[in-house]
Amino acid sequence: MLVLKIFIVSIQRSAVSGQRSAVSGQRSAVSGQGSAVRGQGSGVSGQRSA
C-alpha cells in the first residue's frame, strides 16, 4: 500500500508540473499576440506619417 501511495503522489506532482508548463505556454502565446498588435500599431503610425 505504501508503494501505491508514493506512486499516486508522484503522478499528481507530474500532473501539476505539466499544468504549470501549459500556463507558461499560454502566457508566451499572449505575449506574442501583444507584439503582433504593436506591429500593426506601428504600421498605422507609418501610414499617418506618410
N, C-alpha and C positions, 0 to 999 in steps of 0.2 A: 504493500500500500504506500509506503514512504517513497518508493521509486516512482510510482504513478503520480503522486502529488508533485514531486520535483519536475517530472516531465510536463505536467499541466502548467506549472508556473513558468517554465522555460518557454512554452508555446505562447502564453499570454504576454510575456515580455517581448518576444519576437514580433507579435502582432502589434504591440504598442509602438515599437520602433518602426515598423512598416507604416503605420498611420502618420508618424512624425515625418517620415521622408515624403509621404504623399502630400502633406500640408506644405512642406518646403517647396515641393514641386509646383504646387498651385500658386504659391507666393511668387516664384520666379516667373511663372506664366503671366501673372498680373503685372509684374514689373515690366515684362516685355510688351504688354499691351500699352502701358503708360508711355514707354519710349516710342511706340508707334504713333500714339496720339500727339506726342511732342513733335514728331517728324511732320505730321500733317499740319500742325500749327505753324511750323517754320515755313512750310510751303505756302501757306496762306499769306504770311507776312511778306514773303518774297514777291508774291503777286501784287500785293498792295504797294510795295516799293516800286515795282515796275510801272 
